[in-house]
């Protein structure tokens, strides 16, 4: 959550993000998600960084503002294809978000280091209609969505859709 004046000054506006996200076509957004699944940077990450730098130059953003907007744009670009992948895997998005929001702050801040939370995730998703096979087959996109939600929360940014 935004808790300081510095964070408020860094927070991107919708117009800031549009400068970046509108320059990434839908088919490239899917590619950005696929790249995110690899856990490595790549051409899409570099493209978004370049777009952020260009928008920052035009908008007079500081280096920290460019970085913050780059990350927020990346979240905005990758989140919809990640949710689409969950839907294709029959994973209930609302249940996943509800589970994430119910976790302790330390789990939300660093979900990858809290495997003790996984049984409650399975329970929440199966209670909402997902099968164990669905969950296992969608482990990567589930992990990406949780990581995106965690990153957004750290930035004080709300992902929509």
LOVEX-835823 format. One line per field, with one value per residue: residue in one letter; x, y, z of N, C-alpha, C, O in turn; residue number from 1. Coordinates in Angstrom, 3 decimals, padded with zeros to 6 digits. Layout:
# LOVEX-835823
res: a	...
neast: X	...
nnorth: Y	...
nup: Z	...
caeast: X	...
canorth: Y	...
caup: Z	...
ceast: X	...
cnorth: Y	...
cup: Z	...
oeast: X	...
onorth: Y	...
oup: Z	...
n: NUM	...
//
This chain:
# LOVEX-835823
res: x	x	x	x	x	x	x	x	x	x	x	x	x	x	x	x	x	x	x	x	x	x	x	x	x	x	x	x	x	x	x	x	x	x	x	x	x	x	x	x	x	x	x	x	x	x	x	x	x	x	x	x	x	x	x	x	x	x	x	x	x	x	x	x	x	x	x	x	x	x	x	x	x	x	x	x	x	x	x	x	x	x	x	x	x	x	x	x	x	x	x	x	x	x	x	x	x	x	x	x	x	x	x	x	x	x	x	x	x	x	x	x	x	x	x	x	x	x	x	x	x	x	x	x	x	x	x	x	x	x	x	x	x	x	x	x	x	x	x	x	x	x	x	x	x	x	x	x	x	x	x	x	x	x	x	x	x	x	x	x	x
neast: 000.831	000.366	002.327	003.867	005.024	006.899	006.231	003.709	004.392	005.721	003.749	002.015	-000.109	-003.236	-003.011	-000.249	000.345	-001.097	000.373	002.415	001.215	-000.635	000.926	001.535	000.523	-002.279	-001.605	001.084	000.954	000.141	002.456	004.171	003.178	003.739	006.494	006.851	006.210	008.515	010.182	012.275	013.825	013.282	012.677	010.165	010.086	012.240	011.235	009.066	010.442	011.879	009.762	008.736	010.911	010.936	008.397	008.828	010.827	009.416	007.452	008.807	009.595	011.189	014.027	013.311	010.521	010.142	010.896	008.960	006.604	007.148	007.113	004.436	003.078	003.949	002.714	000.019	-000.043	000.589	-001.247	-004.064	-003.748	-002.798	-004.971	-006.760	-005.540	-005.922	-008.691	-009.000	-007.919	-009.827	-009.782	-011.030	-011.037	-011.981	-011.994	-009.280	-008.263	-009.657	-008.599	-005.900	-006.142	-006.951	-004.724	-001.974	-000.023	002.743	002.761	001.409	003.271	005.526	004.929	006.134	007.849	006.344	005.249	003.619	001.152	-000.041	-001.818	-004.200	-004.769	-005.293	-007.570	-009.340	-009.605	-010.600	-012.982	-014.317	-014.838	-012.779	-010.846	-008.450	-006.764	-007.121	-005.975	-003.324	-002.509	-002.571	-000.645	001.591	000.426	-001.207	000.707	001.966	-000.125	-000.517	002.001	001.888	-000.255	000.912	003.142	001.809	000.453	002.603	003.473	001.389	-000.592	-003.544	-004.672	-006.804	-009.663
nnorth: -001.175	002.289	004.177	006.341	009.692	009.708	007.353	008.065	010.089	008.627	007.002	005.722	007.343	006.795	007.877	007.953	005.228	004.489	005.677	003.873	001.235	001.332	001.099	-001.481	-004.148	-006.466	-009.161	-009.147	-008.800	-011.248	-012.607	-011.394	-012.413	-015.159	-014.980	-014.165	-016.516	-017.976	-016.900	-015.275	-012.302	-010.697	-010.112	-008.800	-007.670	-005.927	-004.293	-003.046	-001.688	000.093	001.551	002.725	004.318	006.109	007.340	008.417	010.286	012.041	012.797	013.916	012.366	011.191	008.972	006.933	007.147	006.367	003.669	002.688	003.097	001.526	-001.034	-001.102	-000.904	-003.273	-005.104	-004.514	-005.277	-008.008	-009.167	-009.517	-011.618	-013.618	-014.054	-014.968	-017.411	-018.733	-018.966	-020.623	-022.904	-023.640	-022.444	-020.765	-017.377	-015.439	-016.832	-017.311	-014.704	-013.937	-015.767	-014.910	-012.285	-012.898	-013.835	-013.593	-010.608	-011.072	-013.350	-012.469	-010.571	-012.050	-014.550	-016.814	-017.893	-019.134	-021.867	-023.165	-022.064	-023.184	-025.509	-024.255	-022.743	-024.702	-025.783	-023.575	-023.176	-025.656	-025.736	-023.797	-024.998	-025.924	-028.699	-030.998	-031.855	-029.779	-027.663	-028.548	-028.681	-026.025	-024.778	-023.048	-020.623	-019.935	-019.390	-017.192	-015.291	-014.951	-013.905	-011.525	-010.213	-009.908	-008.274	-006.000	-005.216	-004.552	-002.290	-000.650	-000.613	-001.215	-003.952	-004.420	-006.031
nup: 000.000	-000.580	001.405	001.957	001.298	-000.721	-002.084	-003.017	-004.799	-006.711	-007.707	-010.472	-012.888	-014.614	-017.179	-017.483	-017.673	-019.948	-021.940	-022.198	-022.295	-024.426	-026.632	-026.965	-028.697	-028.570	-029.254	-028.638	-025.946	-025.012	-025.635	-023.831	-021.458	-021.838	-021.858	-019.223	-017.926	-018.223	-016.389	-016.882	-018.168	-021.348	-024.844	-024.809	-022.265	-022.488	-024.521	-023.228	-021.234	-022.825	-023.959	-021.638	-020.910	-023.067	-022.796	-020.310	-020.837	-022.495	-020.682	-018.580	-016.383	-013.402	-012.876	-010.920	-011.191	-013.845	-013.661	-011.827	-013.293	-015.504	-014.313	-013.373	-015.823	-017.003	-015.294	-015.900	-018.573	-018.591	-016.833	-017.851	-019.939	-018.244	-016.560	-018.495	-019.115	-016.693	-016.760	-019.004	-017.916	-016.133	-013.602	-010.899	-010.877	-009.056	-006.640	-006.318	-006.040	-003.727	-001.903	-001.934	-000.889	001.672	002.925	005.277	005.721	005.354	003.758	001.467	000.664	-000.012	-001.515	-002.672	-000.827	001.073	001.352	003.079	002.826	000.653	000.950	001.817	-000.407	-002.377	-001.147	-001.219	-003.991	-004.889	-003.465	-004.829	-007.198	-008.889	-010.046	-008.642	-010.665	-012.524	-011.096	-010.734	-013.432	-014.062	-012.592	-013.142	-014.366	-012.189	-010.235	-011.476	-011.502	-008.748	-008.088	-009.575	-008.302	-005.788	-006.394	-007.346	-005.031	-003.351	-004.651	-004.228	-006.068	-007.910	-009.584	-012.290	-013.751
caeast: 000.000	001.132	002.418	004.757	004.934	007.720	005.441	002.653	004.999	006.100	002.579	001.638	-001.495	-003.749	-002.440	001.140	000.376	-001.605	001.499	003.194	000.425	-001.294	001.890	001.790	-000.661	-002.816	-000.829	002.348	000.663	000.199	003.879	004.747	002.787	004.523	007.843	006.803	006.208	009.883	010.875	013.437	013.547	013.384	012.382	009.006	010.495	013.072	010.371	008.309	011.416	012.138	008.570	008.680	011.960	010.460	007.302	009.435	011.513	008.369	006.675	009.650	009.623	012.484	014.398	012.435	009.170	010.178	010.916	007.653	005.625	007.498	006.602	002.967	002.647	004.184	001.622	-001.204	000.066	000.657	-002.366	-005.202	-003.489	-002.674	-006.342	-007.309	-004.985	-006.633	-010.032	-008.850	-007.617	-010.968	-009.406	-011.881	-010.250	-012.476	-011.538	-007.839	-008.089	-010.157	-007.589	-004.736	-006.479	-007.129	-003.436	-001.247	000.794	004.032	002.516	001.123	004.489	006.527	004.203	007.002	008.545	005.358	004.575	002.611	-000.141	-000.574	-003.023	-005.395	-005.052	-005.987	-008.905	-010.160	-009.896	-011.493	-014.300	-014.942	-015.160	-011.631	-010.413	-007.020	-006.097	-007.121	-005.017	-001.979	-002.213	-002.489	000.242	002.398	-000.344	-001.634	001.863	002.169	-001.164	-000.207	003.163	001.423	-001.025	001.872	003.899	000.909	000.208	003.827	003.546	000.192	-001.293	-004.679	-004.879	-008.222	-010.228
canorth: 000.000	003.529	004.584	007.471	010.738	009.262	006.377	008.809	010.800	007.644	006.261	006.060	007.681	006.034	008.464	007.499	003.837	004.433	006.027	002.645	000.049	001.456	000.816	-002.931	-004.812	-007.597	-010.385	-009.017	-008.949	-012.695	-012.965	-010.928	-013.401	-016.373	-014.662	-014.157	-017.909	-018.490	-016.342	-014.525	-011.151	-011.027	-009.058	-008.008	-006.880	-004.851	-003.365	-002.260	-000.778	001.150	002.406	003.511	005.338	007.129	008.085	009.184	011.441	012.971	013.262	014.509	011.502	010.861	007.565	006.049	007.169	005.527	002.262	002.377	003.038	000.333	-002.211	-001.066	-001.233	-004.703	-005.794	-004.314	-006.001	-009.455	-009.654	-010.091	-012.960	-014.575	-014.410	-015.799	-018.750	-019.354	-019.317	-021.795	-024.037	-023.818	-021.981	-019.617	-016.185	-014.775	-017.618	-017.081	-013.355	-013.953	-016.476	-014.036	-011.177	-013.420	-014.254	-012.643	-009.661	-011.648	-014.292	-011.651	-009.861	-012.989	-015.824	-017.919	-018.445	-019.571	-023.061	-023.589	-021.508	-023.915	-026.299	-023.402	-022.359	-025.864	-025.876	-022.473	-023.384	-026.819	-025.350	-022.958	-025.806	-026.449	-030.032	-031.088	-031.935	-028.419	-026.865	-029.015	-028.312	-024.561	-024.301	-021.897	-019.378	-019.590	-018.757	-015.873	-014.380	-014.641	-013.002	-010.225	-009.601	-009.537	-007.111	-004.843	-004.777	-003.885	-000.978	000.136	-000.524	-002.132	-004.569	-004.536	-007.009
caup: 000.000	-000.574	002.799	002.147	000.287	-001.853	-002.847	-003.706	-005.917	-007.716	-008.175	-011.847	-013.202	-015.751	-018.397	-017.571	-018.132	-021.320	-022.800	-022.408	-022.643	-025.726	-027.689	-026.970	-029.242	-027.810	-029.487	-027.920	-024.512	-024.772	-025.672	-022.566	-020.450	-022.074	-021.398	-017.753	-017.478	-018.214	-015.233	-017.353	-019.010	-022.759	-025.806	-024.383	-021.101	-023.020	-025.255	-022.247	-020.610	-023.800	-024.038	-020.394	-020.990	-024.009	-022.162	-019.219	-021.422	-022.939	-019.537	-017.549	-015.192	-012.812	-013.084	-010.140	-011.757	-015.048	-013.212	-011.231	-014.377	-016.285	-013.598	-013.380	-017.187	-017.184	-014.596	-016.687	-019.840	-018.358	-016.018	-018.598	-020.491	-017.132	-016.160	-019.574	-018.958	-015.573	-017.234	-019.871	-017.050	-015.226	-012.266	-010.561	-010.563	-007.839	-005.488	-006.180	-005.461	-002.344	-001.118	-001.802	000.003	003.029	003.479	006.113	004.954	004.956	002.664	000.277	000.264	-000.536	-001.560	-003.079	000.335	002.075	000.851	004.064	002.426	-000.502	001.210	001.869	-001.791	-002.964	-000.539	-001.738	-005.403	-005.065	-002.948	-005.850	-008.366	-009.636	-009.645	-008.357	-011.971	-013.079	-010.323	-011.071	-014.817	-014.148	-011.522	-013.564	-014.411	-010.827	-009.616	-012.086	-011.023	-007.344	-008.108	-010.059	-007.218	-004.764	-006.880	-007.376	-003.654	-002.876	-005.305	-003.923	-007.338	-007.994	-010.889	-012.612	-014.662
ceast: 000.882	001.148	003.323	004.546	005.746	006.939	004.329	003.200	005.388	004.898	002.185	000.171	-001.935	-003.147	-000.988	001.203	-000.101	-000.494	002.318	002.317	-000.249	-000.368	002.248	000.514	-001.040	-001.986	000.526	002.144	000.677	001.652	004.574	004.404	003.604	005.963	007.902	006.816	007.612	010.665	012.110	012.959	013.671	013.002	011.207	009.347	011.337	012.233	009.624	009.230	011.715	010.972	008.459	009.713	011.531	009.349	007.843	010.141	010.494	007.626	007.490	009.696	011.052	012.786	013.549	010.998	009.103	010.101	009.558	006.587	005.891	006.926	005.080	002.437	002.833	003.084	000.329	-001.205	-000.017	-000.592	-003.534	-004.901	-003.318	-004.053	-007.021	-006.831	-005.643	-008.011	-009.988	-008.595	-008.697	-010.605	-010.236	-011.062	-010.677	-011.999	-010.047	-007.567	-008.533	-009.151	-006.390	-005.006	-006.621	-005.805	-002.833	-000.360	002.102	003.885	002.244	002.381	005.514	005.921	005.074	007.737	007.589	004.553	003.523	001.223	-000.791	-001.783	-004.298	-005.762	-005.795	-007.414	-009.836	-010.555	-010.815	-012.889	-015.063	-015.164	-013.997	-011.309	-008.919	-006.235	-006.026	-006.037	-003.592	-001.575	-002.013	-001.545	001.040	001.570	-000.893	-000.495	002.125	001.134	-000.901	000.979	002.768	000.635	-000.097	002.653	003.037	000.660	001.420	003.940	002.383	-000.683	-002.405	-004.816	-006.365	-008.437	-010.739
cnorth: 001.246	004.074	005.779	008.492	010.331	008.280	007.076	009.538	009.851	006.982	006.694	006.451	006.826	006.563	008.042	006.096	003.699	004.763	004.783	001.524	000.141	001.145	-000.673	-003.633	-006.064	-008.860	-010.329	-009.126	-010.430	-013.168	-012.535	-011.899	-014.676	-016.173	-014.680	-015.579	-018.496	-018.003	-015.542	-013.285	-011.569	-009.838	-008.187	-007.130	-005.684	-003.820	-002.458	-001.268	000.389	002.104	003.297	004.631	006.469	007.983	008.958	010.420	012.494	013.595	013.905	013.698	011.337	009.385	006.625	006.025	006.310	004.064	001.841	002.221	001.840	-000.921	-002.251	-001.415	-002.721	-005.516	-005.708	-005.130	-007.505	-009.989	-010.220	-011.439	-014.018	-015.012	-015.264	-017.238	-019.470	-019.824	-020.562	-023.052	-024.320	-023.486	-020.742	-018.426	-015.527	-015.513	-017.407	-015.716	-013.322	-014.654	-015.563	-012.928	-011.634	-013.814	-013.162	-011.777	-010.279	-012.661	-013.511	-010.968	-010.783	-014.384	-017.021	-018.579	-018.910	-020.756	-023.575	-023.060	-022.300	-024.792	-025.453	-022.908	-023.486	-025.952	-024.799	-022.709	-024.572	-026.510	-024.504	-023.708	-026.335	-027.857	-029.985	-031.138	-030.555	-027.572	-027.259	-028.584	-026.803	-023.967	-023.062	-020.623	-018.965	-018.863	-017.364	-014.885	-013.992	-013.674	-011.609	-009.491	-009.115	-008.288	-005.861	-004.314	-004.047	-002.475	-000.073	000.321	-001.566	-002.642	-004.759	-005.651	-008.179
cup: 000.000	000.840	003.012	001.048	-000.942	-002.717	-003.618	-004.922	-007.042	-008.373	-009.587	-011.960	-014.375	-017.057	-018.580	-018.167	-019.563	-022.303	-023.142	-022.974	-024.004	-026.896	-027.763	-027.463	-028.436	-028.017	-028.786	-026.404	-024.133	-024.746	-024.377	-021.437	-020.606	-021.619	-019.871	-017.203	-017.404	-016.995	-015.599	-018.093	-020.461	-023.604	-025.357	-023.186	-021.546	-023.766	-024.279	-021.536	-021.548	-023.945	-022.802	-020.425	-021.927	-023.432	-021.035	-019.719	-021.832	-021.758	-018.431	-016.259	-014.701	-013.092	-012.223	-010.671	-013.021	-014.639	-012.647	-012.315	-015.292	-015.624	-013.600	-014.766	-017.463	-016.498	-015.401	-017.970	-019.630	-017.649	-016.841	-019.252	-019.400	-016.660	-017.219	-019.438	-017.786	-016.015	-018.118	-019.046	-016.015	-013.766	-011.960	-010.056	-009.254	-006.589	-005.242	-005.554	-004.001	-001.431	-000.872	-000.777	001.455	003.689	004.358	005.226	004.488	003.824	001.377	-000.245	-000.403	-000.633	-001.921	-001.930	001.426	001.548	001.829	003.711	001.294	-000.188	001.261	000.469	-002.500	-002.452	-001.102	-003.191	-005.639	-004.536	-003.968	-007.168	-009.179	-009.141	-009.328	-009.663	-012.626	-012.404	-010.687	-012.480	-014.976	-013.113	-011.931	-013.655	-013.038	-010.119	-010.157	-011.560	-009.567	-007.280	-008.581	-008.982	-006.107	-005.169	-006.889	-005.972	-003.084	-003.423	-004.913	-005.146	-007.371	-009.426	-011.118	-013.618	-013.914
oeast: 001.998	000.102	003.526	003.965	005.330	006.979	004.043	002.543	005.381	005.012	002.039	-000.679	-001.112	-002.809	-000.545	002.013	000.428	-000.434	002.847	002.641	-000.418	-000.827	003.137	-000.470	-000.217	-001.692	001.055	003.062	001.165	002.026	005.461	005.233	004.106	006.579	008.879	007.370	007.870	011.671	012.900	011.830	014.116	013.003	011.251	008.932	011.168	012.481	009.557	008.834	011.795	011.158	008.128	009.430	011.735	009.360	007.388	010.065	010.670	007.219	006.929	009.820	012.000	011.898	013.095	010.333	008.119	009.322	009.065	005.763	004.955	006.328	004.490	001.451	001.979	002.586	-000.374	-002.250	-000.642	-000.957	-003.968	-005.724	-003.655	-004.282	-007.772	-007.606	-005.899	-008.442	-010.834	-009.010	-008.505	-011.056	-010.153	-010.480	-009.841	-011.642	-009.605	-006.741	-007.856	-008.884	-005.914	-004.179	-006.429	-005.774	-003.135	000.004	002.531	004.799	002.781	002.545	006.281	006.342	004.772	008.199	007.989	003.345	002.635	000.224	-001.972	-002.715	-005.352	-006.937	-006.813	-008.350	-010.990	-011.700	-011.705	-013.878	-016.294	-015.626	-014.212	-011.481	-008.221	-005.165	-005.006	-005.284	-002.747	-000.437	-001.360	-001.637	001.154	001.965	-001.026	-000.714	002.466	001.480	-001.049	000.958	003.258	000.828	-000.300	002.803	003.484	000.657	001.270	004.440	002.383	-001.427	-002.214	-005.044	-007.090	-007.498	-011.258
onorth: 001.238	004.393	006.193	008.196	010.579	008.362	006.711	009.597	010.242	006.456	007.885	005.953	006.207	005.779	007.800	005.819	002.882	004.184	004.663	000.937	-000.878	000.950	-001.075	-003.706	-006.633	-009.564	-011.365	-009.502	-010.808	-014.019	-013.231	-012.173	-015.216	-017.082	-015.151	-015.823	-019.405	-018.598	-015.173	-013.231	-012.677	-008.698	-006.967	-005.973	-004.572	-002.618	-001.246	-000.134	001.538	003.317	004.478	005.757	007.645	009.207	010.083	011.482	013.682	014.756	014.388	014.260	011.343	008.637	005.600	004.991	005.604	003.301	000.757	001.309	001.217	-001.766	-003.311	-002.144	-003.355	-006.495	-006.705	-005.616	-008.203	-011.148	-011.334	-012.347	-015.183	-016.191	-016.182	-018.177	-020.672	-020.930	-021.448	-024.145	-025.145	-024.148	-019.757	-018.459	-015.113	-014.884	-017.334	-015.591	-012.745	-014.193	-015.450	-012.674	-010.836	-014.097	-011.979	-012.171	-010.045	-012.813	-013.845	-010.804	-010.344	-015.297	-018.140	-019.713	-019.060	-020.662	-024.336	-023.551	-022.106	-024.825	-025.888	-022.679	-023.248	-026.169	-025.081	-022.472	-024.513	-026.975	-024.489	-023.119	-027.134	-028.166	-029.044	-030.537	-030.195	-026.860	-026.394	-028.172	-026.358	-022.781	-022.121	-019.613	-017.773	-017.836	-016.454	-013.757	-012.826	-012.724	-010.614	-008.294	-008.035	-007.358	-004.787	-003.103	-003.031	-001.574	001.119	001.296	-002.688	-001.868	-005.209	-006.139	-009.119
oup: 000.519	001.404	004.153	000.004	-002.074	-003.944	-004.758	-005.962	-008.209	-009.480	-009.862	-011.221	-015.049	-017.944	-019.703	-019.051	-020.317	-023.387	-024.247	-024.006	-024.673	-028.021	-028.515	-026.727	-027.719	-027.051	-028.383	-025.675	-023.067	-023.939	-023.886	-020.569	-019.621	-021.063	-019.289	-016.132	-016.615	-016.610	-014.730	-018.580	-020.759	-023.139	-025.508	-023.119	-021.046	-023.662	-024.480	-021.269	-021.112	-024.044	-022.907	-020.018	-021.623	-023.565	-020.828	-019.101	-021.562	-021.810	-017.448	-015.171	-015.487	-013.501	-012.732	-010.605	-013.240	-015.210	-012.958	-012.252	-015.792	-016.291	-013.806	-014.882	-018.082	-017.054	-015.567	-018.402	-020.429	-017.845	-016.549	-019.139	-019.609	-016.392	-016.889	-019.621	-017.860	-015.690	-017.997	-019.433	-015.122	-012.831	-012.694	-008.972	-008.450	-005.593	-004.096	-004.649	-003.149	-000.321	000.258	000.098	002.373	004.887	004.207	004.118	003.359	003.013	000.321	-001.454	-001.261	000.077	-001.509	-002.057	002.581	001.329	001.444	004.236	001.006	-000.992	000.800	000.185	-003.150	-003.221	-001.425	-003.577	-006.486	-005.101	-003.978	-008.146	-010.090	-007.961	-009.706	-009.768	-013.213	-013.068	-010.922	-012.703	-015.919	-012.794	-011.146	-013.073	-012.759	-009.477	-009.402	-011.207	-009.200	-006.497	-008.047	-008.771	-005.552	-004.377	-006.485	-005.750	-002.406	-002.750	-005.221	-005.247	-006.902	-010.356	-010.230	-014.248	-014.517
n: 1	2	3	4	5	6	7	8	9	10	11	12	13	14	15	16	17	18	19	20	21	22	23	24	25	26	27	28	29	30	31	32	33	34	35	36	37	38	39	40	41	42	43	44	45	46	47	48	49	50	51	52	53	54	55	56	57	58	59	60	61	62	63	64	65	66	67	68	69	70	71	72	73	74	75	76	77	78	79	80	81	82	83	84	85	86	87	88	89	90	91	92	93	94	95	96	97	98	99	100	101	102	103	104	105	106	107	108	109	110	111	112	113	114	115	116	117	118	119	120	121	122	123	124	125	126	127	128	129	130	131	132	133	134	135	136	137	138	139	140	141	142	143	144	145	146	147	148	149	150	151	152	153	154	155	156	157	158	159	160	161
//
